[in-house]
Amino acid sequence: HYFIQSNLRMASSQPLYNLNKDQVEEVYKHGSFLIVENMPQGTEFGIDYGSWSTGPRFMGLKMIPPGVHFVFYSAVSKEGTVAPRAGFFHFFKEKEILVKKYDAEQEILVESDTHYTTQEIDKMLAPYPYQHYQRWCSLTTHVTQVAVQRVQPVCTLIHAATPLLSNPRAAEDTARATSVEDKLDAHFIQDDNQVMRFSKLDRKRNAAGLKARDLSNFYMDSTISLNHVIAQCSSTDELLAELQISFVAFLLGHVYSAFEQWKLLVDTICRAQQAIVTQPSFYKTFIRTLHFHLKETPRDFFVDIVSRDNFLVRTLKVFFENVLEEEESRVRGVEVKRLKQGVEEEEVGGEEGEKRREESEMKDSDEEEDTPSDGVISERSEGGVDQELRNRAIKFRNHFEKYYSWDFSSRDEDPVIV
């Protein structure tokens, strides 16, 4: 297994034709195969970061690394019109041969019972694009089979444009509609079997039962909402898996609702002030995950978003403020506490005051001895933000200020007042 992974790592940074004979044979021996029957010529077909326009002899892919992959395709008409993309996640086992066939009527891939030997169709199989493998792995580090099964549609096929069904209550819904657009929409309903099943995040519902004095803090600190999402995912790792699945579904599957879910999760995570203090390991991993997401997105994509609603800059600015100001507030609190302590000692005076000062000095001395002599700050300051998390956040902020010329220093967001 280690030898296989070593060969994959070497292959991940270069095209397949740059590998030597032994590496190619090893990858071929342990890789998986995806065989596709009846795929129309000219179809846009891809896996992960590689895509092709299929030729007349195309029958699939070979040498696929074991693990999770996203396969996608779009039918193309004779006039060149490209249909909305469809795709699916699949966890390929070592040496697996997955056979699909194209259903021209539905324009989707379905299961096939045909059995093949890879030797007979080898020349009709395209090799996996190993030059993009490392990039693909960076986007799916947390994706598990459990997470995919929980989030993907019941039918397992992910559509860029979700198929609609006729609404059996169209007459009633049309009568209640107040606009022309609502009247048209009333004739159709989404097919629940073909909709991605993301975690639900309803902030209004989560706020139910809170007293008026707690509502302002609730809308400024999304920790309660974050905990609701984590409970649905069963763990923080599964939450990060959903974040990655939603990003891949949008980036490669062209699913807009997945992008909306990604934005919702990023916003909730960034605004959870208490969680930033109590779950530093999760946030350190979140920064790394988000870094690779933004790295794979074209610069002009975020320029467009910023010009419309400023979502990403605004959300990340709140995150950086939560990480850095939390520590600054803790330091100020310690200074105030010591100042008050000094005032009390002066007021007491005499022997008792002198005794308190000596105890305080002994305590400070003990704390200094506990501090590493090389200047390394402890992993987590008492009651504050984890120092490593703080350092990573600063590096993350500096990188994107330089790369995108974004300014996170301005304070233009209005406070929430209830």
Helices and strands as residue ranges (DSSP letters): H 2-11, G 16-18, H 21-30, E 32-37, E 44-47, E 50-53, E 60-64, E 67-74, E 86-92, E 97-103, E 108-111, H 118-121, G 122-124, E 126-127, G 130-132, H 133-139, H 145-151, E 158-159, E 164-166, H 170-176, H 180-185, E 188-190, G 192-194, H 203-206, H 212-220, H 223-233, H 236-251, H 256-270, H 273-278, H 280-295, H 299-308, H 311-348, H 350-370, H 387-404
